[in-house]
Amino acid sequence: MNDKYLTISYECLSSIGNSFELESMMSEVVITFYQKTKALFVGFYERRDLSSPMIYAGKDIDYRAELLQDKDECSLLQHNEFHIVVLPLKNSYMKFIYKQESNIEEIYSMVCNFQRKINFALSACAGVKELEKLNDELELRVEKSVEQIREHEKMLLIQSKSAIMGEMLEMVAHQWRQPLTAIGMISNNMLFSIILTESENEELDKKLFENELEDINKQVRYLSDTIDDFRNFFKESKSKQEFFIEEAIDKGVSLLRKQFEQSSIVIEIKNKCKRTLLYTYKNELMQVLLNILHNSKDAFEANDMKNKKIIIDCTKDDENLIIKIEDNAGGIPEDVISKMFEPYFSTKKEKNGTGLGLYMSKIIINRHLEGSIFAKNIDKGASFTIRIPIKIKKRGV
């Protein structure tokens, strides 16, 4: 092979495999071979359609399509005054047409020598295409799985709230018992005063009645506020809201205080982060606090403890709000502490425990509030630590 064809061979060789996209790669190969070898026609055919080239350069000639069929090796054919080089490839063919006066032997040898290289390039294109297809399918499956996980978590969140619905109704009963008793006593006193003044022909003490009615209104407002608190708690947190951390802690504790007093459990709040503003899901944070407080209450009942006490301690550093909830209920068994945040794990089978409370608490803190939660044993009890990034609402958003 002379220098001229060595140069042509090098330029043709350099055109192979420069892209992993089939049409782009073979277009460069076809055009380079067409120009450098001075072909009349160069075409790339898929085996399923030998009559029409997928990519071509130049002008084709009339010939029998079967000339391309059943060719497994590089072939040199003659058709009228033309030379046809047929290069079988992986699931495809290339066809080169030259005039008879061309130095066809040099070209034929060069084209045949490139068969393996072109096949490698075609395999690479097919592999990349298949990989892209698999990636697309994987992306769709991942998106579908993520959506399913979100729906599952949403369902568990609702189920978790429903699981404590009975306990919350019991809390409402505790919250309402005292004001309803007070209203009953006030109304009985008013009725007794009316009977007494009528029997003694005296005038009613208007000021006394105004005070009594104001007391009744005060108790009614308390009942109404209690219902609002519980209704707001069960509302779905569809969007973040801005609030001070003490609002969430105080409101969560107020929902439980009467019930805990009934069980002789003292709740002490050591809030060193007052007026710390958060921008997150308030109701979900309250749900986590309620779940942990209920967990402590169950531990007290199971261990029949005296001097029951829960301490809620709030501190902060440069980036995080840290809430610690500690009790003196005897601690968590070592075989339980590593499993307590797992779904459907419960030690309260006899109480119909769902095993969702602490699991959903972890989901809420980790994914919704972008924080962390962990538990450990301390002297005479257990400690839960919640860390939440301090984020505030961007103004103008």
Backbone torsions as a table, in degrees:
resi	resn	phi	psi	omega
1	MET	NA	122.7	-178.2
2	ASN	-74.5	174.7	-175.4
3	ASP	-60.7	-35.6	-179.4
4	LYS	-59.4	-47.5	-177.5
5	TYR	-76.8	-23.7	172.6
6	LEU	-64.8	-41.1	178.3
7	THR	-65.7	-45.6	178.2
8	ILE	-60.4	-43.7	-179.3
9	SER	-61.0	-42.9	-179.7
10	TYR	-64.1	-44.5	-178.8
11	GLU	-65.9	-38.7	177.5
12	CYS	-67.8	-42.6	179.2
13	LEU	-61.0	-39.2	-178.1
14	SER	-68.0	-17.1	-178.8
15	SER	-83.4	-10.8	-174.0
16	ILE	-88.8	130.8	172.2
17	GLY	80.1	23.6	-179.1
18	ASN	-86.8	-0.9	177.6
19	SER	-148.2	150.8	176.3
20	PHE	-95.4	2.8	176.8
21	GLU	-97.9	121.4	-168.4
22	LEU	-53.7	-53.7	-175.2
23	GLU	-63.7	-41.2	179.4
24	SER	-64.5	-44.9	-178.0
25	MET	-65.1	-48.2	-176.8
26	MET	-73.3	-26.4	175.3
27	SER	-63.5	-42.5	178.2
28	GLU	-64.4	-41.8	179.7
29	VAL	-62.7	-48.7	-177.3
30	VAL	-61.1	-47.8	-177.3
31	ILE	-66.3	-40.7	179.9
32	THR	-64.0	-47.4	179.0
33	PHE	-63.2	-40.0	-179.6
34	TYR	-61.7	-45.2	-176.3
35	GLN	-76.6	-45.8	-172.0
36	LYS	-75.3	-33.9	-178.8
37	THR	-94.7	2.8	179.2
38	LYS	54.7	47.7	179.5
39	ALA	-79.7	153.8	171.4
40	LEU	-76.7	-30.9	-176.8
41	PHE	-158.7	137.0	170.5
42	VAL	-133.4	126.5	-178.3
43	GLY	-133.7	149.1	176.3
44	PHE	-116.4	123.4	-173.3
45	TYR	-120.1	142.3	167.5
46	GLU	-86.4	145.2	-174.2
47	ARG	-61.6	-27.6	-177.8
48	ARG	-75.0	-13.0	179.2
49	ASP	-143.3	87.1	-177.2
50	LEU	-83.0	-10.9	-176.1
51	SER	-85.5	-21.0	-176.0
52	SER	-132.5	119.8	-178.5
53	PRO	-70.6	143.7	175.9
54	MET	-72.4	-39.9	179.2
55	ILE	-140.0	138.8	179.7
56	TYR	-155.8	162.8	173.9
57	ALA	-141.7	137.4	-179.0
58	GLY	94.8	-169.0	-176.8
59	LYS	-113.3	124.2	-178.9
60	ASP	-74.6	165.7	177.4
61	ILE	-118.2	162.8	175.8
62	ASP	-75.8	128.9	177.8
63	TYR	-158.1	168.5	177.9
64	ARG	-77.9	125.9	-177.5
65	ALA	-60.1	-27.5	-177.4
66	GLU	-67.7	-11.0	176.2
67	LEU	-60.3	-28.3	-179.1
68	LEU	-87.2	-15.9	-173.7
69	GLN	-78.2	150.6	174.4
70	ASP	57.7	30.0	176.0
71	LYS	-100.8	114.5	178.9
72	ASP	-103.0	-15.4	179.9
73	GLU	-124.3	158.3	177.9
74	CYS	-59.2	129.7	-173.1
75	SER	-130.5	148.2	174.9
76	LEU	-116.4	117.7	-177.5
77	LEU	-117.5	158.5	175.9
78	GLN	-122.0	132.7	-179.4
79	HIS	-137.2	108.6	-174.9
80	ASN	55.0	-123.8	-178.0
81	GLU	-95.7	19.0	-176.3
82	PHE	-118.5	149.2	168.2
83	HIS	-100.6	134.7	178.7
84	ILE	-121.0	121.6	174.2
85	VAL	-100.9	123.2	179.7
86	VAL	-109.1	121.1	-178.8
87	LEU	-114.9	99.6	178.1
88	PRO	-70.2	136.3	-179.1
89	LEU	-130.0	-178.7	-179.5
90	LYS	-67.1	109.9	-179.7
91	ASN	59.1	23.7	-176.1
92	SER	-162.5	176.1	177.1
93	TYR	-140.4	157.3	164.8
94	MET	-122.4	144.4	179.8
95	LYS	-127.9	133.0	-179.7
96	PHE	-123.7	132.0	-179.7
97	ILE	-121.1	131.2	-179.2
98	TYR	-133.2	158.1	172.1
99	LYS	-71.2	157.2	-176.7
100	GLN	-64.1	-28.9	-177.4
101	GLU	-78.6	-4.0	178.4
102	SER	-66.7	154.6	175.8
103	ASN	-77.5	72.6	-167.8
104	ILE	-66.8	-32.9	-178.0
105	GLU	-63.2	-41.7	178.3
106	GLU	-62.9	-45.4	-178.7
107	ILE	-66.6	-44.2	180.0
108	TYR	-58.5	-46.9	179.6
109	SER	-60.9	-43.5	-179.3
110	MET	-63.1	-47.7	-178.7
111	VAL	-60.1	-45.4	-178.9
112	CYS	-63.5	-35.9	179.9
113	ASN	-66.1	-21.3	-178.0
114	PHE	-90.5	-1.3	-175.6
115	GLN	-56.0	-48.5	-176.6
116	ARG	-64.5	-43.3	-179.4
117	LYS	-62.3	-43.7	179.3
118	ILE	-65.4	-39.3	177.9
119	ASN	-61.8	-41.2	176.4
120	PHE	-60.0	-43.4	-179.5
121	ALA	-64.5	-40.9	177.7
122	LEU	-64.1	-40.2	178.5
123	SER	-63.6	-39.9	178.4
124	ALA	-63.1	-43.1	178.1
125	CYS	-61.5	-44.4	179.9
126	ALA	-64.4	-39.8	179.1
127	GLY	-64.1	-43.3	179.2
128	VAL	-65.5	-41.0	178.8
129	LYS	-62.2	-42.9	178.4
130	GLU	-65.2	-39.2	178.8
131	LEU	-64.8	-41.5	177.4
132	GLU	-62.6	-40.0	178.0
133	LYS	-63.1	-43.9	178.5
134	LEU	-64.2	-39.2	178.5
135	ASN	-63.9	-42.1	177.9
136	ASP	-61.5	-44.8	178.8
137	GLU	-63.4	-39.8	179.8
138	LEU	-65.5	-41.6	178.3
139	GLU	-60.1	-43.4	179.2
140	LEU	-63.7	-41.7	179.4
141	ARG	-66.3	-39.6	179.0
142	VAL	-65.0	-45.9	178.6
143	GLU	-58.8	-42.9	179.7
144	LYS	-65.2	-42.3	-179.8
145	SER	-65.5	-42.2	178.8
146	VAL	-61.6	-42.6	179.2
147	GLU	-63.7	-40.9	178.3
148	GLN	-64.2	-40.2	178.5
149	ILE	-63.6	-43.1	179.3
150	ARG	-62.2	-43.8	179.3
151	GLU	-64.6	-39.3	179.1
152	HIS	-64.5	-42.9	179.1
153	GLU	-65.3	-39.5	178.1
154	LYS	-61.8	-41.6	178.9
155	MET	-64.4	-42.5	179.4
156	LEU	-65.3	-35.9	178.3
157	LEU	-63.5	-43.5	177.6
158	ILE	-65.1	-42.9	179.7
159	GLN	-63.0	-38.4	179.4
160	SER	-64.7	-42.3	177.9
161	LYS	-66.3	-39.1	179.6
162	SER	-65.1	-33.2	-178.2
163	ALA	-63.4	-30.5	-179.7
164	ILE	-98.8	7.7	179.8
165	MET	-59.3	-45.2	179.5
166	GLY	-60.3	-43.2	178.5
167	GLU	-64.3	-37.8	179.3
168	MET	-66.3	-37.6	176.5
169	LEU	-64.7	-37.2	175.6
170	GLU	-63.2	-38.0	177.1
171	MET	-63.4	-42.1	178.1
172	VAL	-57.8	-42.9	178.6
173	ALA	-59.7	-43.4	177.6
174	HIS	-64.3	-42.1	-177.5
175	GLN	-66.3	-34.7	-174.8
176	TRP	-86.6	-22.4	-173.1
177	ARG	-56.5	-49.0	-176.3
178	GLN	-66.2	-50.4	179.0
179	PRO	-63.5	-35.1	177.5
180	LEU	-65.9	-39.0	176.3
181	THR	-63.0	-42.4	179.9
182	ALA	-63.3	-43.1	178.8
183	ILE	-62.0	-42.1	178.6
184	GLY	-61.5	-42.8	-179.5
185	MET	-67.1	-42.3	-179.7
186	ILE	-63.7	-45.2	-179.3
187	SER	-65.8	-36.6	176.6
188	ASN	-65.4	-39.9	177.5
189	ASN	-63.1	-40.5	179.0
190	MET	-65.3	-43.3	178.9
191	LEU	-62.6	-42.1	179.4
192	PHE	-63.9	-38.2	179.2
193	SER	-65.4	-40.4	178.5
194	ILE	-61.7	-46.9	-179.9
195	ILE	-62.2	-42.2	-177.1
196	LEU	-66.1	-44.5	-178.9
197	THR	-68.0	-34.6	178.6
198	GLU	-68.4	-39.4	-178.7
199	SER	-70.1	-26.1	-178.2
200	GLU	-107.1	9.7	178.2
201	ASN	53.5	41.5	177.5
202	GLU	-107.0	161.4	177.5
203	GLU	-83.1	146.5	177.0
204	LEU	-67.4	143.2	177.2
205	ASP	-81.4	99.2	-175.4
206	LYS	-59.5	-42.1	-178.6
207	LYS	-63.1	-41.2	179.2
208	LEU	-62.1	-43.4	-179.2
209	PHE	-66.1	-38.6	177.5
210	GLU	-61.6	-42.5	179.1
211	ASN	-64.7	-41.4	-180.0
212	GLU	-64.7	-42.8	179.3
213	LEU	-65.8	-36.7	176.6
214	GLU	-63.9	-38.3	176.1
215	ASP	-62.4	-41.1	177.8
216	ILE	-62.9	-45.2	178.7
217	ASN	-59.9	-37.7	179.1
218	LYS	-62.7	-43.4	179.5
219	GLN	-68.0	-36.5	178.3
220	VAL	-65.6	-41.8	177.3
221	ARG	-61.4	-38.8	178.1
222	TYR	-62.4	-43.6	177.9
223	LEU	-61.6	-43.1	-179.7
224	SER	-64.7	-43.3	179.0
225	ASP	-62.7	-38.0	179.4
226	THR	-62.7	-44.2	178.3
227	ILE	-62.5	-42.0	178.5
228	ASP	-61.0	-41.5	-179.8
229	ASP	-60.6	-45.9	-179.1
230	PHE	-70.4	-38.1	178.7
231	ARG	-64.3	-42.9	178.8
232	ASN	-64.2	-36.1	179.4
233	PHE	-61.7	-38.6	-176.5
234	PHE	-84.8	-3.7	174.9
235	LYS	-68.4	142.9	177.6
236	GLU	-73.6	132.0	178.8
237	SER	-79.8	89.9	-176.7
238	LYS	-82.4	-23.6	-178.7
239	SER	-144.9	158.5	178.7
240	LYS	-71.2	156.2	176.0
241	GLN	-141.2	157.8	-178.8
242	GLU	-94.8	130.8	-179.4
243	PHE	-158.2	160.5	174.4
244	PHE	-85.8	140.6	-174.3
245	ILE	-58.5	-34.9	-178.0
246	GLU	-65.1	-24.8	177.6
247	GLU	-63.6	-46.0	-179.1
248	ALA	-66.8	-42.7	-179.3
249	ILE	-65.9	-50.8	-177.3
250	ASP	-62.9	-41.9	-178.8
251	LYS	-67.2	-41.2	177.9
252	GLY	-62.4	-43.5	179.7
253	VAL	-66.9	-38.2	-178.1
254	SER	-63.6	-31.3	178.3
255	LEU	-65.9	-26.8	-175.0
256	LEU	-104.9	-15.2	-166.4
257	ARG	-55.6	-47.8	-177.6
258	LYS	-61.2	-44.1	-179.5
259	GLN	-64.5	-40.2	179.8
260	PHE	-69.9	-36.2	176.0
261	GLU	-62.4	-37.6	177.9
262	GLN	-61.9	-30.8	179.0
263	SER	-95.8	10.1	178.7
264	SER	59.4	38.6	177.0
265	ILE	-105.1	123.5	179.1
266	VAL	-92.9	130.0	174.9
267	ILE	-110.1	121.4	179.9
268	GLU	-114.0	129.6	-179.5
269	ILE	-108.7	120.7	174.3
270	LYS	-110.6	90.8	-173.0
271	ASN	-100.2	101.2	178.5
272	LYS	-97.7	9.2	-179.9
273	CYS	-127.1	40.1	177.5
274	LYS	-62.3	150.0	-179.0
275	ARG	62.4	22.0	173.4
276	THR	-86.1	119.5	-174.5
277	LEU	-90.1	132.2	176.7
278	LEU	-119.2	154.2	173.4
279	TYR	-128.6	92.1	-175.6
280	THR	-160.6	-161.2	-176.6
281	TYR	-92.3	100.2	-173.6
282	LYS	-63.2	-49.0	-176.7
283	ASN	-63.1	-35.0	-180.0
284	GLU	-70.7	-36.9	174.8
285	LEU	-63.5	-41.3	177.7
286	MET	-62.6	-38.5	179.5
287	GLN	-62.0	-40.5	178.1
288	VAL	-62.6	-45.5	179.1
289	LEU	-59.8	-43.7	179.8
290	LEU	-64.2	-40.6	179.1
291	ASN	-60.4	-44.1	-178.6
292	ILE	-68.9	-41.8	178.8
293	LEU	-63.6	-39.7	176.5
294	HIS	-64.7	-36.9	177.6
295	ASN	-60.6	-42.0	177.6
296	SER	-65.5	-41.9	179.6
297	LYS	-60.5	-43.0	177.8
298	ASP	-63.1	-37.8	178.9
299	ALA	-65.6	-40.0	177.3
300	PHE	-61.7	-44.4	-178.7
301	GLU	-66.6	-38.2	-178.7
302	ALA	-69.2	-33.7	-175.0
303	ASN	-100.1	-2.4	177.5
304	ASP	49.8	56.6	-176.1
305	MET	-85.4	158.2	172.3
306	LYS	-111.3	163.9	-178.6
307	ASN	50.4	51.0	-176.2
308	LYS	-70.0	131.1	-176.5
309	LYS	-148.5	137.3	174.4
310	ILE	-122.8	131.2	178.7
311	ILE	-114.5	124.7	174.8
312	ILE	-106.2	115.0	-175.1
313	ASP	-117.0	123.0	-178.4
314	CYS	-115.3	123.7	175.2
315	THR	-134.0	178.1	177.9
316	LYS	-153.0	155.6	170.5
317	ASP	-117.6	-159.8	-175.6
318	ASP	-64.8	-29.7	-172.4
319	GLU	-121.3	-20.8	-170.8
320	ASN	-127.9	149.3	167.8
321	LEU	-95.6	133.5	-176.0
322	ILE	-120.9	118.3	178.4
323	ILE	-112.7	122.9	175.8
324	LYS	-113.0	131.7	176.7
325	ILE	-119.9	112.7	-175.6
326	GLU	-121.0	143.0	176.9
327	ASP	-131.8	172.3	175.9
328	ASN	-118.6	43.7	-174.5
329	ALA	-92.3	14.1	175.0
330	GLY	101.4	-8.6	176.6
331	GLY	88.0	178.2	-176.7
332	ILE	-108.3	129.6	177.7
333	PRO	-55.2	142.9	-175.9
334	GLU	-61.3	-32.6	-179.8
335	ASP	-77.7	-7.4	-178.7
336	VAL	-103.1	-34.5	-169.5
337	ILE	-60.4	-31.2	-179.6
338	SER	-80.4	-12.2	-175.9
339	LYS	-112.4	-7.2	-167.1
340	MET	-65.7	-20.7	178.6
341	PHE	-96.6	7.9	178.0
342	GLU	-81.5	149.6	-179.4
343	PRO	-66.6	140.5	176.0
344	TYR	63.4	16.2	174.6
345	PHE	-90.9	122.7	-178.9
346	SER	-145.5	143.5	174.0
347	THR	-101.4	8.1	-174.3
348	LYS	-111.9	46.7	-177.3
349	LYS	-58.3	-40.1	-178.2
350	GLU	-70.1	-14.1	179.8
351	LYS	-107.7	14.0	-178.6
352	ASN	61.2	41.2	176.7
353	GLY	-66.8	136.5	-178.4
354	THR	-88.0	-20.7	-177.3
355	GLY	73.1	19.6	-178.4
356	LEU	-105.0	-20.9	-172.6
357	GLY	-56.3	-58.5	-177.2
358	LEU	-73.2	-32.9	177.3
359	TYR	-61.9	-47.7	179.5
360	MET	-68.2	-29.9	175.9
361	SER	-60.8	-42.6	179.3
362	LYS	-67.1	-42.4	178.2
363	ILE	-59.6	-46.3	-178.4
364	ILE	-62.0	-49.4	-176.9
365	ILE	-66.1	-47.8	-175.2
366	ASN	-69.5	-46.6	-170.4
367	ARG	-98.9	-41.4	-176.0
368	HIS	-84.0	-42.4	-177.7
369	LEU	-97.4	-2.5	175.9
370	GLU	58.7	36.3	-179.5
371	GLY	-121.2	-152.3	179.9
372	SER	-145.5	157.8	177.9
373	ILE	-146.2	138.3	174.5
374	PHE	-150.2	161.5	-178.3
375	ALA	-126.9	150.7	175.2
376	LYS	-152.8	162.7	175.7
377	ASN	-87.7	142.5	174.3
378	ILE	-126.6	-177.5	179.8
379	ASP	-59.0	117.6	176.2
380	LYS	70.5	6.0	-179.1
381	GLY	-170.9	-157.1	-177.8
382	ALA	-124.2	156.1	179.3
383	SER	-133.5	128.3	174.3
384	PHE	-109.4	130.8	179.0
385	THR	-118.1	126.1	178.5
386	ILE	-115.8	128.9	175.9
387	ARG	-118.0	125.7	-179.1
388	ILE	-127.8	130.7	176.5
389	PRO	-60.4	135.9	177.6
390	ILE	-81.2	105.9	178.5
391	LYS	-123.8	139.6	177.1
392	ILE	-117.6	158.8	-178.6
393	LYS	-70.5	133.5	177.2
394	LYS	-73.3	125.8	-178.0
395	ARG	-65.2	140.3	-179.5
396	GLY	87.0	-0.6	180.0
397	VAL	-99.3	NA	NA
